[in-house]
Amino acid sequence: MDNHSTALFLGDAPALDFLNSVATSVDVPVDAIEDGEGLLRWLDQAKLVSPETLEAMRAQALPGELDKVADQARNLREWFRTFVREHRGKPLKPEALTELEPLNRLLERDEGYSRVVARQTDEGEVFDFQPMRKWRSPEALLLPVGEALGRFVCDEDFSNVKACEGPSCTLLFADHTRGHRRRWCSMALCGNRAKQAAHRHRIRQA
């Protein structure tokens, strides 16, 4: 995966996909959010922000402004990675709330509102009550990420959060499989490599 390829979305949760935006799935670590353009590209691939909004942010941003927001995104990512690694594999306890203050401070910046819109269905148009957001500056691009992190903390069973067992892999995922026996970020990446390594080991042993 190079810097301009599609990011890996294997976490089965948007918050973990955000952590996996920097990854060492094979040998070399690759950061999809290494600069402002990378952040816009990742938000588009993650479907957290509409293409129209991303284009508007690109047009209105001052020189270097998006790079600064990407730097904030990376800081947010590494802070949340520390939180997830500390608490994964066991139920999240209420005492962890004090550790989430940086996330709550980010969410306090949100200028969200709702509006009534029309939506087309097979039976005709119906009204929807749709949440909206005011995008006053490029820093607002962090808000949908913060919302994904907050929903993850509230909705996910941290007992199911795992790290891929690939020797060099840094990817995290939420194991939603029956029996919770998932071991790999994906069979195509680490699972098959582990099988091949085990096969070579058996041959050497024989």
Number of C-alpha atoms within 10 A of each C-alpha: 16 11 12 12 9 13 24 20 18 17 23 15 20 21 25 24 20 28 22 25 22 21 21 17 22 16 9 12 15 18 20 25 24 17 19 20 17 20 25 23 20 22 21 16 16 18 12 17 17 12 15 10 15 19 11 13 20 17 9 12 14 11 9 11 16 23 20 15 20 24 17 13 23 21 12 19 22 13 15 21 18 10 14 20 14 10 16 18 15 12 13 17 9 7 8 12 11 9 11 15 11 13 17 15 11 16 17 9 12 17 13 11 10 11 9 10 11 12 11 10 8 6 6 8 11 11 10 13 11 11 10 11 13 10 17 11 13 22 18 18 23 21 22 17 23 22 19 16 20 16 14 16 17 10 9 15 17 21 15 19 25 22 21 21 17 21 11 15 20 18 26 28 26 23 23 15 9 7 7 13 10 20 16 23 27 17 13 9 14 21 18 14 15 16 12 12 12 12 12 12 11 10 9 8 7 6
